[in-house]
Amino acid sequence: MIKPELKRLHSPDHFDLHNLTIDERTPFSILVQAMFSPEGEDGEESFDVVVCNSLWVTNEAKRAAFSGRHHLIVDHFDVKEIRAFWQQIAAQSTGATWAEVGAKFGRYGKWEFEDYVDGYER
């Protein structure tokens, strides 16, 4: 049975998530990449989630309907809470293959290999 291991959290927009200062009285959204691999293995694959508050959701919904898939809605930005969220998902997402684990994680964050097709032809 393959168990996922959280290697790190990363954002291409914010270098240091642990010291990020956000005015939570305003709408915010931050792309956070949860980097996972099979437990005990090198390497990592990205599962991307937009961490946002309800004010951001409200603003987006006023513009037009949108899907909440791959969004994590929080009251305040806390990297420890985001890590705990992913670790809880990881504890529930074992599988016979890494592809099976990735598909389960893909419900919460966009897997970098989502919709990947081997042997792409034109």
Stockholm file with secondary structure:
# STOCKHOLM 1.0

chainA/1-122         MIKPELKRLHSPDHFDLHNLTIDERTPFSILVQAMFSPEGEDGEESFDVVVCNSLWVTNEAKRAAFSGRHHLIVDHFDVKEIRAFWQQIAAQSTGATWAEVGAKFGRYGKWEFEDYVDGYER
#=GR chainA/1-122 SS CBCEEEEEEECSSCSCGGGCCCCTTSCCEEEEEEEEEETTCSCCEEEEEEEECHHHHHHHHHHCCCCCTTEEECSSCCHHHHHHHHHHHHHTCCBSSHHHHHHHHTTTSEETTTTCCTTCCC
#=GC SS_cons         CBCEEEEEEECSSCSCGGGCCCCTTSCCEEEEEEEEEETTCSCCEEEEEEEECHHHHHHHHHHCCCCCTTEEECSSCCHHHHHHHHHHHHHTCCBSSHHHHHHHHTTTSEETTTTCCTTCCC
//
